[in-house]
């Protein structure tokens, strides 16, 4: 029986009299539930993105069992339900096309069912923000459990990282320095266990970001998927969500402006993915929390990068967990955080990290001796080529390219570039700026991770490993290079990127936060008058709905009609 003095939401279903109550209870009994599970106790939904098509999340059914154990122990009724699973390795054209669909599905499932609180089980890149966006629009007590990273890859006596070494090995093969047999051997050595990417890619970044937001229990982000402590944390989450219902600790009380500021600073300290920018903007939009692209630059100017993980560093998430994980990082940057912010643990950030210790300073640096100095994270660029903004991850870029002026080599489709990237006669130099457009939220459609386009083979064979690349696309969090991303407005809606022509001069000045197309305004006006928008990507279904309503990158790429929320009031009766 619930310890609260208020009627729980689920009692609109299970506590009802007459025909409706009969229907709601009777059909649930075919699962063998005892009579007293309908006595008014908290009903906890466990939203799982388990799928064998999403390798990173293929163990979440097992994790759900641990959550259920904690819920039962604490007097709740756990009910597991599936939500759309988005797997980066397999889904085309991009999982980002479906993040908002997952969010919409999760929101409607949570609101439509007799739930008093929700545990969200995620892992792969878009499952974490998608679930959290949907839950935020309902605003019940909510706690997240991510699935944890894989164990370190092992190849020929050294550790290798998912994603990061994929890009590295395939480039080495293209340059003739690695054979196909070498790559085949590495392929079977990289993904050795259950879990998501073990580099500081988007999956690991979003796990850390949700812990920094306060919607995961302390220490939950970094523990490997196969570590027994991952299941112990899930068990504890099951216990805690019941208490959150009794305390009426809704998601909106956790996801405050202070929480987002903490998450942005933590993302800088861990060297997190640029994708965190678009996801945090979207989550904040569901709650009405004021958050802008500029916040990701101004809030991180004094935050050094402490964590030495791929793709910016050397180590992997398993090492990060053993070194102390996110609590050790948050304790180190405590003067920069809102320590009084109360998290899903029921305690403040200060309480959560007070006992944290770092066990390996090669993996987690200090404020006085960081891995990289302040300003090494994601920066926001503006200028004539990106009036609404663009982003670049400084730690993944080459220092000598942070101020660069070069002539553009322009491609309207990523496929057009890939088709010529290996051409030894491609007219390209190390100073060239490669521009790939029509890969933004609307243009692809779906905002794919193609912004870190492969280097031209001609340059690779000359020993050139990086060059400036500009796109309205995203980049995998496991990727690296001097890649300007999320250029807004995107080309397909008529942004300045649509007007660039091969041979135009582009100037990148990261210290000045500028990205400019050095073409006079009169010429740009002539080009603008001649520009024609591309044909719609689809005339039916989700893709049409998405394309007609998706917001630009600087606003989180949510759908315009999904921002905000509709609350948790039980809908009208079904019978």
C-alpha positions, -999 to 999 in steps of 0.1 A, spaced: 0 0 0 13 35 -9 27 55 20 15 88 4 -15 107 16 -26 115 -20 -43 92 -45 -18 78 -70 -24 82 -107 -26 45 -112 -57 42 -91 -77 59 -118 -73 25 -135 -68 -2 -108 -88 15 -81 -119 21 -103 -152 6 -95 -177 -10 -119 -170 -21 -155 -138 -1 -160 -121 -13 -129 -132 -49 -137 -116 -45 -172 -83 -30 -160 -77 -55 -132 -91 -86 -148 -69 -87 -179 -38 -79 -158 -45 -110 -137 -37 -133 -166 0 -126 -158 -5 -142 -124 -5 -111 -102 -17 -115 -67 -48 -97 -55 -29 -72 -34 -9 -57 -62 -39 -35 -70 -41 -22 -35 -29 14 -42 8 7 -43 29 27 -68 29 13 -103 63 17 -119 67 16 -156 100 2 -169 105 16 -204 131 -6 -222 147 0 -255 159 -36 -257 164 -50 -292 186 -75 -309 188 -49 -337 204 -25 -312 235 -44 -301 243 -18 -274 209 -24 -257 206 -62 -262 211 -68 -225 185 -44 -212 159 -72 -205 183 -86 -179 188 -51 -165 151 -47 -162 149 -77 -140 172 -60 -115 150 -29 -116 119 -50 -109 135 -67 -79 141 -33 -63 106 -21 -71 90 -52 -56 112 -49 -25 101 -14 -19 64 -21 -22 58 -11 -58 43 -29 -88 68 -30 -117 55 -33 -153 80 -35 -181 71 -21 -216 90 -17 -249 98 15 -266 113 20 -300 149 10 -301 174 30 -321 206 12 -330 235 33 -345 253 3 -361 224 -8 -383 196 19 -388 195 39 -420 195 67 -430 203 77 -394 189 71 -359 186 108 -355 157 107 -379 138 86 -353 149 102 -320 118 124 -320 96 95 -329 109 75 -299 103 106 -278 67 109 -290 61 72 -285 75 72 -250 55 103 -240 22 88 -252 29 54 -237 37 69 -203 7 91 -203 -18 65 -217 -10 39 -190 -16 35 -153 19 46 -142 30 66 -112 67 66 -120 90 55 -147 125 40 -150 140 45 -185 164 19 -197 187 31 -225 222 29 -239 228 35 -276 231 71 -286 196 83 -293 177 60 -269 189 81 -239 178 116 -251 147 102 -269 133 85 -237 142 115 -216 125 140 -239 93 119 -239 93 115 -202 100 152 -197 68 161 -216 47 139 -191 66 149 -160 62 120 -136 88 108 -112 115 95 -135 148 78 -131 172 67 -159 194 36 -160 218 34 -189 231 0 -200 268 7 -195 298 6 -218 315 -25 -233 348 -37 -220 379 -23 -237 387 -37 -271 420 -57 -273 440 -59 -304 476 -70 -308 486 -61 -272 468 -27 -270 434 -13 -262 412 -2 -290 381 18 -289 347 15 -307 342 40 -334 375 59 -329 396 30 -341 371 22 -368 378 56 -383 415 52 -377 419 17 -391 399 23 -422 419 54 -430 451 34 -425 438 8 -449 429 34 -475 464 48 -471 479 14 -477 494 11 -442 470 -16 -430 457 -47 -448 422 -59 -451 432 -89 -431 445 -66 -403 411 -48 -403 392 -81 -402 412 -92 -372 406 -59 -354 369 -62 -362 365 -92 -340 386 -77 -312 367 -45 -307 333 -54 -293 341 -80 -267 311 -78 -244 276 -64 -239 272 -27 -237 275 5 -257 306 22 -271 334 24 -246 350 55 -261 337 89 -250 313 88 -279 277 99 -278 265 69 -258 290 74 -230 286 111 -232 249 110 -228 253 85 -199 276 109 -182 254 139 -191 223 123 -176 242 115 -144 254 152 -143 218 163 -149 208 143 -118 185 118 -134 208 88 -129 221 75 -96 256 86 -87 283 66 -104 260 49 -128 273 62 -161 307 45 -163 303 10 -148 308 -16 -176 277 -33 -188 289 -67 -177 301 -56 -142 278 -69 -114 277 -34 -100 257 -23 -131 229 -47 -119 233 -36 -83 227 0 -95 196 -11 -114 184 -28 -83 189 4 -63 172 24 -90 141 1 -86 140 9 -49 146 46 -54 119 52 -80 93 40 -55 105 65 -30 105 92 -56 68 85 -63 60 87 -25 80 120 -24 64 133 -56 98 141 -70 88 148 -106 112 151 -134 107 189 -136 120 193 -101 153 176 -111 158 190 -147 161 227 -137 183 254 -153 210 246 -127 209 209 -138 215 218 -174 244 242 -164 260 214 -145 256 190 -174 271 215 -199 302 220 -177 306 183 -171 304 176 -208 333 200 -212 353 184 -184 349 149 -199 356 159 -235 321 148 -244 304 146 -278 292 176 -298 259 156 -300 252 165 -264 245 200 -276 216 192 -298 202 166 -273 203 189 -242 187 217 -262 159 194 -271 154 181 -236 153 216 -222 127 225 -248 104 199 -235 105 215 -200 105 251 -209 140 256 -194 157 285 -210 188 271 -228 206 285 -259 235 275 -281 256 303 -266 254 286 -232 276 258 -244 304 282 -251 300 308 -223 295 282 -195 326 262 -205 351 289 -210 367 282 -176 363 244 -176 394 224 -184 392 189 -199 401 164 -172 393 131 -188 419 114 -210 396 92 -231 393 85 -268 387 101 -292 405 131 -277 428 110 -255 442 75 -248 419 56 -224 384 41 -225 353 40 -203 364 8 -184 395 27 -173 373 57 -164 351 36 -142 380 22 -123 396 56 -119 365 69 -101 340 77 -128 319 108 -131 317 115 -93 355 119 -92 352 144 -121 323 163 -105 341 165 -72 372 179 -90 352 207 -107 329 212 -78 336 250 -76 321 253 -110 289 233 -103 256 240 -85 263 218 -56 229 223 -39 210 209 -69 189 179 -57 191 148 -79 171 116 -82 191 101 -54 171 125 -31 204 141 -22 223 171 -34 252 170 -59 275 179 -29 263 149 -10 265 126 -40 302 134 -47 315 141 -12 331 107 -8 343 104 -44 380 97 -50 402 95 -81 423 63 -83 442 71 -115 454 106 -124 465 95 -159 428 90 -167 412 119 -146 433 150 -142 430 178 -117 419 215 -122 456 224 -116 469 197 -140 442 189 -165 445 167 -195 437 197 -217 433 234 -208 400 253 -204 384 259 -238 392 225 -252 356 214 -254 328 223 -278 328 259 -290 301 278 -309 310 296 -341 290 323 -359 296 344 -389 284 349 -425 284 311 -431 267 302 -399 244 331 -387 225 308 -364 256 290 -352 278 260 -357 299 238 -334 334 224 -333 351 202 -308 385 218 -301 400 187 -284 393 166 -315 408 192 -339 443 200 -350 457 231 -332 473 245 -364 439 244 -382 419 264 -356 428 295 -376 426 287 -412 417 303 -445 413 281 -476 393 276 -508 362 255 -507 356 222 -525 319 218 -524 297 186 -525 259 187 -525 257 151 -512 279 130 -490 277 103 -517 292 127 -542 322 132 -521 327 95 -512 326 87 -549 357 108 -555 375 107 -522 399 79 -534 406 96 -568 443 103 -570 436 132 -593 412 149 -570 421 186 -570 427 191 -533 455 203 -510 460 203 -473 447 239 -473 414 230 -491 382 233 -471 358 204 -478 322 214 -477 294 188 -476 259 201 -474 223 190 -475 229 168 -445 211 187 -419 180 179 -400 157 184 -430 181 179 -458 192 143 -455 167 139 -439 175 132 -403 208 150 -395 233 121 -400 268 116 -386 286 123 -418 303 155 -408 337 139 -402 340 129 -439 370 107 -447 402 124 -458 410 123 -495 433 93 -502 456 116 -521 464 135 -489 465 104 -467 493 90 -489 512 122 -485 510 119 -447 482 146 -442 458 133 -415 435 163 -410 420 192 -428 391 216 -423 357 201 -431 324 220 -428 289 205 -429 254 210 -417 256 173 -405 266 159 -372 297 138 -363 299 106 -344 310 113 -308 337 87 -314 351 108 -344 378 133 -345 392 160 -368 388 197 -375 352 194 -384 327 223 -382 293 208 -376 256 217 -372 259 247 -395 226 266 -391 205 274 -410 212 242 -430 216 243 -467 183 227 -476 163 255 -460 183 282 -478 211 289 -453 243 305 -465 259 270 -468 236 265 -498 253 294 -516 289 283 -513 307 274 -546 339 255 -552 367 280 -552 351 304 -527 373 314 -498 363 304 -463 378 317 -431 377 297 -398 388 315 -367 380 294 -336 396 318 -310 374 346 -324 344 321 -327 340 330 -364 331 311 -396 329 333 -426 323 330 -463 345 357 -480 322 364 -509 307 399 -513 271 404 -505 260 414 -540 273 381 -554 255 362 -526 223 379 -534 226 368 -570 231 333 -559 203 335 -534 179 346 -561 188 316 -583 187 290 -555 159 265 -556 149 244 -525 153 206 -529 124 184 -534 107 170 -503 124 139 -490 90 120 -488 54 126 -496 40 103 -468 46 88 -434 70 98 -406 96 112 -429 71 137 -444 59 147 -409 95 150 -396 107 171 -426 78 195 -424 82 202 -387 118 196 -376 136 226 -360 171 236 -369 202 223 -350 205 254 -329 171 246 -314 177 210 -307 162 195 -339 130 186 -321 97 188 -339 80 222 -335 48 207 -322 66 185 -296 83 213 -276 68 217 -242 46 190 -226 10 178 -221 13 167 -184 4 135 -167 -34 138 -162 -50 104 -169 -68 104 -203 -105 97 -207 -118 62 -203 -114 36 -231 -146 16 -226 
